């Protein structure tokens, strides 16, 4: 089941920030995200999601509905994010376009399949 707070938290991590810092920098109420986190709210207003999307440079749809990646890709991304050894690699990917990242991922898969 999709969880808006977890999605925002994941997007923050992807951009090297925290939900708390996001609120301060994007002008979003900390209580709004706190209510999401604690289950007192299930959603945010579109205008709040727009502030988050604009600040993170993400499409509004990605903020409101998450990535379209399948579960195996999500698990892999979470494993990569939690590994200290891959943080530098992920940081270098931040400025790449989605197309460049997909091409890089295909290249890495081909290397893994060759071994």
C-alpha positions, 0 to 999 in steps of 0.5 A: 500500500502506498504511503505518502510520508514514506515516499516523501522521506525517500525522495528527501533521502534521494536529494540528501535532505530530511523531511524536517529540513524540507519543511523549513526550506520549502515552507511546508508545515512540519505538523502536516508531515508529522500528521502523515508520519503518525497516521493522523492524515493520509494525504496532503493538499495539492499545494503542499505537494507542489511546494515539495515537488518544486523544492526537490525538483521532482514531478508532482506526480512522483511526490503524490504517487511515488515512483513507477519502479517495481518492488524489486527495483525499490528493494534494490534502491533501499539496499543501495541507499543504506550502504555506506559504500554506495553513497558516493556512487549515488551522489554522482548519479544525482545530476544525471537524467533519468535516461542516463541513469537507466543506461548506467543501470543497464550497463551494470546489469550487463557486467553482473550477467557477464560474471 
